[in-house]
Amino acid sequence: MLNMEIKNIQNISEDIKKNIQRVIVGKDNVIDLMITSMICSGHVLLEDVPGLGKTMLAKALAKSVDSSFKRIQFTPDLLPADLTGVNFYNQKTGDFQFRQGPIMSQIVLADEINRATPRTQSSLLEAMEEHQVSVDGNTYKLDEPFFVIATQNPVETGGTFPLPEAQLDRFFMQLSMEYPDFDEELLILKRFKSDNPIGELKSVVKASDIIEARESFTQVYVDDEIIKYILKIVRSTRNHDEIELGISPRGSMALFRGAQAYAAINGRDYVLPDDVKKLIKPIFIHRIVLGGYASVNGRTVEDILTEIVSKINTPVENIKAI
């Protein structure tokens, strides 16, 4: 019999997904992965060319959850204090008061994150990792569930500052929207012909529902053979001739937790090998640094990950829940 808490996670996921689908067309897989990341307390980097709906997807997700939301447009002149907040002197009271920055929201959209300077980008690190911000020696806890969705354009490099590996590693997944097919784009044109439906979206789940999901998804059973399968993939990235920087234990834990959450949103209290395979690229692609040999041969991270997975035997699906 399916664990009731896991069933609740599936119901929450389906409610959010159906709500987002009122705006976003044909991106079921991306939506599932976004929800998986949110349940895992991980943050998402949406990387793709302009106009594919990255910001729209982030807004639709935020509107689906009854929580505070802020959109921050990153620019080269944005300062760390513009994100975290600042202490100002109140002449009426004669005291310094703290004015919260937009990062102190539950769901934050960091639009075009690579347009801000490294100093401003680094101000996100504490918030993303510790769920807190420090201003003038004072620490402020962020309200839960805290979830950052960042976007960036991989094509345009003028006036941008690439995210360093340390900050990329803070993102649980890197996702791509990709171009819609003919039928999907036809539906988009029809749906948006008169008005933008995102204005009509209402919240369908409470913030407390997400917090409860974060506390219960770890009950999903992971067989020892699947754990070994994850480690074989991870260790292969560390010993590959074309990879300069392989997956760290943080990355292996992300894949482990991600597989649990992905199984839960699909209504299972046990992980299958296919859950792991589904998450390898979105969780690993931004954590791997290729060496010069791979670049010379025109090889990508996706190519190498596909090769690694193909060489490792998939565990027999003789998995049962406990």
VENRALIN-V545616 format. One record per residue. N is the residue number from 1. RES is the residue in one small letter. SS is DSSP state (A for helix, B for strand, O for the rest). OMEGA is omega in whole degrees, -180 to 180 (* if undefined). Layout:
BEGIN
{{N & RES & SS & OMEGA} {N & RES & SS & OMEGA}}
END
This chain:
BEGIN
{{1 & m & O & -176} {2 & l & O & 177} {3 & n & O & -176} {4 & m & A & -180} {5 & e & A & 176} {6 & i & A & 177} {7 & k & A & 178} {8 & n & A & 178} {9 & i & A & 178} {10 & q & A & -180} {11 & n & A & 178} {12 & i & A & -179} {13 & s & A & -179} {14 & e & A & 179} {15 & d & A & 179} {16 & i & A & -177} {17 & k & A & 180} {18 & k & A & 179} {19 & n & A & 179} {20 & i & A & -178} {21 & q & O & 174} {22 & r & O & -179} {23 & v & O & -175} {24 & i & O & -177} {25 & v & O & 167} {26 & g & O & 180} {27 & k & O & -176} {28 & d & A & -178} {29 & n & A & 180} {30 & v & A & 179} {31 & i & A & 178} {32 & d & A & -179} {33 & l & A & 176} {34 & m & A & 180} {35 & i & A & 177} {36 & t & A & 180} {37 & s & A & -179} {38 & m & A & 179} {39 & i & A & 180} {40 & c & O & -176} {41 & s & O & 178} {42 & g & O & -179} {43 & h & B & -173} {44 & v & B & 172} {45 & l & B & 177} {46 & l & B & -177} {47 & e & B & 177} {48 & d & O & -179} {49 & v & O & -178} {50 & p & O & 171} {51 & g & O & -178} {52 & l & O & 175} {53 & g & O & -179} {54 & k & A & -179} {55 & t & A & 179} {56 & m & A & 179} {57 & l & A & 180} {58 & a & A & 179} {59 & k & A & -179} {60 & a & A & 177} {61 & l & A & -180} {62 & a & A & 180} {63 & k & A & -178} {64 & s & A & -180} {65 & v & B & -180} {66 & d & B & -176} {67 & s & O & 179} {68 & s & O & -176} {69 & f & B & 175} {70 & k & B & 173} {71 & r & B & -180} {72 & i & B & 176} {73 & q & B & -177} {74 & f & O & 179} {75 & t & O & -178} {76 & p & O & -178} {77 & d & O & 178} {78 & l & O & -178} {79 & l & O & 178} {80 & p & A & 180} {81 & a & A & 177} {82 & d & A & 178} {83 & l & A & -171} {84 & t & A & -175} {85 & g & B & -174} {86 & v & B & 172} {87 & n & B & 178} {88 & f & B & -178} {89 & y & B & 179} {90 & n & B & -177} {91 & q & O & -179} {92 & k & O & -178} {93 & t & O & -178} {94 & g & O & -179} {95 & d & B & 172} {96 & f & B & 178} {97 & q & B & -179} {98 & f & B & 176} {99 & r & B & -176} {100 & q & B & 173} {101 & g & O & -177} {102 & p & O & 179} {103 & i & O & -179} {104 & m & O & 174} {105 & s & O & -178} {106 & q & O & 175} {107 & i & B & -175} {108 & v & B & 174} {109 & l & B & 177} {110 & a & B & -173} {111 & d & B & -180} {112 & e & O & -175} {113 & i & A & -177} {114 & n & A & 175} {115 & r & A & 178} {116 & a & O & 180} {117 & t & O & 179} {118 & p & A & 180} {119 & r & A & 180} {120 & t & A & 177} {121 & q & A & -177} {122 & s & A & 179} {123 & s & A & 177} {124 & l & A & -170} {125 & l & A & -179} {126 & e & A & -180} {127 & a & A & -177} {128 & m & A & -176} {129 & e & A & -173} {130 & e & A & -177} {131 & h & O & 178} {132 & q & B & 174} {133 & v & B & 178} {134 & s & B & -180} {135 & v & B & 179} {136 & d & O & 176} {137 & g & O & 178} {138 & n & B & -179} {139 & t & B & -179} {140 & y & B & 178} {141 & k & B & 179} {142 & l & O & 179} {143 & d & O & 178} {144 & e & O & 0} {145 & p & O & 179} {146 & f & O & -173} {147 & f & B & -179} {148 & v & B & 173} {149 & i & B & -179} {150 & a & B & 177} {151 & t & B & 172} {152 & q & B & 180} {153 & n & O & -176} {154 & p & O & -175} {155 & v & O & -177} {156 & e & O & -177} {157 & t & O & 180} {158 & g & O & 178} {159 & g & O & 179} {160 & t & O & 180} {161 & f & O & -177} {162 & p & O & 179} {163 & l & O & 177} {164 & p & O & -177} {165 & e & A & -179} {166 & a & A & 180} {167 & q & A & 177} {168 & l & A & -178} {169 & d & O & 178} {170 & r & O & 178} {171 & f & B & -178} {172 & f & B & 180} {173 & m & B & 167} {174 & q & B & -175} {175 & l & B & 178} {176 & s & O & -179} {177 & m & O & -178} {178 & e & O & -178} {179 & y & O & 176} {180 & p & O & 175} {181 & d & O & -173} {182 & f & A & -177} {183 & d & A & 179} {184 & e & A & -180} {185 & e & A & 175} {186 & l & A & 179} {187 & l & A & 178} {188 & i & A & -180} {189 & l & A & 179} {190 & k & A & -177} {191 & r & A & -176} {192 & f & O & -174} {193 & k & O & -177} {194 & s & O & -176} {195 & d & O & 178} {196 & n & O & -175} {197 & p & A & -178} {198 & i & A & 179} {199 & g & A & -179} {200 & e & A & -178} {201 & l & O & 175} {202 & k & O & 179} {203 & s & O & -179} {204 & v & O & 176} {205 & v & B & 178} {206 & k & B & 175} {207 & a & A & 179} {208 & s & A & 177} {209 & d & A & 179} {210 & i & A & 179} {211 & i & A & 178} {212 & e & A & 178} {213 & a & A & 179} {214 & r & A & -178} {215 & e & A & -172} {216 & s & A & -176} {217 & f & A & -179} {218 & t & A & 175} {219 & q & A & 180} {220 & v & O & -176} {221 & y & B & 176} {222 & v & O & -178} {223 & d & O & -180} {224 & d & A & -180} {225 & e & A & 178} {226 & i & A & 176} {227 & i & A & 178} {228 & k & A & 178} {229 & y & A & 178} {230 & i & A & -178} {231 & l & A & 178} {232 & k & A & 178} {233 & i & A & -179} {234 & v & A & -176} {235 & r & A & 176} {236 & s & A & 178} {237 & t & A & -179} {238 & r & A & -176} {239 & n & O & -177} {240 & h & O & -176} {241 & d & O & -175} {242 & e & O & -179} {243 & i & B & 179} {244 & e & B & -180} {245 & l & B & -178} {246 & g & O & -176} {247 & i & O & 179} {248 & s & O & 174} {249 & p & A & 175} {250 & r & A & 179} {251 & g & A & 179} {252 & s & A & 177} {253 & m & A & 178} {254 & a & A & 179} {255 & l & A & 179} {256 & f & A & -180} {257 & r & A & -180} {258 & g & A & 179} {259 & a & A & 178} {260 & q & A & -179} {261 & a & A & -179} {262 & y & A & 176} {263 & a & A & -178} {264 & a & A & -178} {265 & i & A & 175} {266 & n & O & 173} {267 & g & O & 178} {268 & r & O & 176} {269 & d & O & 175} {270 & y & B & -178} {271 & v & O & 175} {272 & l & O & 176} {273 & p & A & 180} {274 & d & A & 176} {275 & d & A & 179} {276 & v & A & -179} {277 & k & A & -179} {278 & k & A & -172} {279 & l & A & -175} {280 & i & A & -176} {281 & k & A & -180} {282 & p & A & -179} {283 & i & A & -174} {284 & f & A & -167} {285 & i & O & -178} {286 & h & O & -178} {287 & r & O & -176} {288 & i & O & 175} {289 & v & B & -179} {290 & l & B & 175} {291 & g & O & -177} {292 & g & A & -178} {293 & y & A & 180} {294 & a & A & -179} {295 & s & A & -180} {296 & v & A & -177} {297 & n & O & 178} {298 & g & O & -179} {299 & r & O & 179} {300 & t & O & 177} {301 & v & A & 179} {302 & e & A & 179} {303 & d & A & -175} {304 & i & A & 178} {305 & l & A & 177} {306 & t & A & 179} {307 & e & A & -180} {308 & i & A & -179} {309 & v & A & -178} {310 & s & A & -177} {311 & k & A & -178} {312 & i & O & -178} {313 & n & O & 178} {314 & t & O & 178} {315 & p & O & 176} {316 & v & O & -175} {317 & e & O & 175} {318 & n & O & -173} {319 & i & O & 177} {320 & k & O & -180} {321 & a & O & 176} {322 & i & O & *}}
END
